[in-house]
Amino acid sequence: MKTFSTEFELLEKEEFQKSVDSRIQILYHHNSKVDTICMGDIFFISVNGELKKDSPSLVKLIKKSIYEVK
């Protein structure tokens, strides 16, 4: 979870805002608040409706967690 928190905190606001065709939605509970993270399949990350710059490392981490076979 520490890596996720670190990657999440490093997200920067994208200069140009547009809608995201969300394929993945995450509710992130932290510090007594909830952030809604929406992601496209490969690109685009939105947090609470605000587009962020792409973070390949965060996308990889999330997809690994979702699709990991145990």
C-alpha positions as CSV (number, residue, x, y, z in Angstrom):
1,M,0.0,0.0,0.0
2,K,2.9,2.3,0.6
3,T,4.0,2.2,-3.0
4,F,0.4,3.0,-4.1
5,S,0.2,5.9,-1.7
6,T,3.6,7.2,-2.9
7,E,2.6,6.9,-6.6
8,F,-0.8,8.5,-5.9
9,E,0.8,11.5,-4.2
10,L,3.2,12.0,-7.2
11,L,0.3,12.5,-9.6
12,E,0.4,16.0,-11.2
13,K,-2.6,17.9,-12.7
14,E,-2.9,17.8,-16.5
15,E,-3.0,21.2,-18.1
16,F,-5.7,20.3,-20.5
17,Q,-8.9,18.7,-19.1
18,K,-11.0,16.3,-21.0
19,S,-13.3,13.4,-20.2
20,V,-11.9,9.9,-19.6
21,D,-13.3,6.7,-21.0
22,S,-13.0,4.9,-17.7
23,R,-12.3,1.2,-17.7
24,I,-11.1,1.0,-14.1
25,Q,-12.6,2.8,-11.1
26,I,-11.0,2.8,-7.6
27,L,-12.3,4.2,-4.4
28,Y,-9.2,5.2,-2.4
29,H,-9.9,5.6,1.4
30,H,-7.1,7.6,3.1
31,N,-6.8,10.3,5.8
32,S,-10.5,10.1,6.6
33,K,-11.5,11.0,3.0
34,V,-12.3,9.1,-0.2
35,D,-10.8,9.8,-3.6
36,T,-12.4,8.4,-6.8
37,I,-9.7,7.3,-9.3
38,C,-10.9,6.6,-12.8
39,M,-8.5,5.2,-15.4
40,G,-8.6,4.3,-19.1
41,D,-7.3,0.9,-20.2
42,I,-3.8,2.2,-21.0
43,F,-3.8,6.0,-20.7
44,F,-5.6,8.7,-18.7
45,I,-6.0,9.0,-15.0
46,S,-8.7,11.1,-13.3
47,V,-8.9,11.9,-9.6
48,N,-12.3,13.2,-8.4
49,G,-13.0,14.4,-12.0
50,E,-9.7,16.2,-12.5
51,L,-7.4,14.8,-15.2
52,K,-3.9,13.9,-14.1
53,K,-0.7,13.4,-16.1
54,D,-0.2,9.8,-17.1
55,S,1.8,7.6,-14.6
56,P,2.8,4.3,-16.2
57,S,4.2,3.0,-12.9
58,L,0.8,3.6,-11.1
59,V,-1.1,2.0,-14.0
60,K,1.2,-1.0,-13.9
61,L,0.9,-1.3,-10.1
62,I,-2.9,-1.2,-10.2
63,K,-3.2,-3.6,-13.1
64,K,-0.9,-6.0,-11.5
65,S,-3.1,-5.9,-8.3
66,I,-6.3,-6.4,-10.3
67,Y,-5.2,-9.1,-12.7
68,E,-2.8,-11.0,-10.4
69,V,-3.8,-14.7,-10.3
70,K,-3.3,-16.3,-6.9
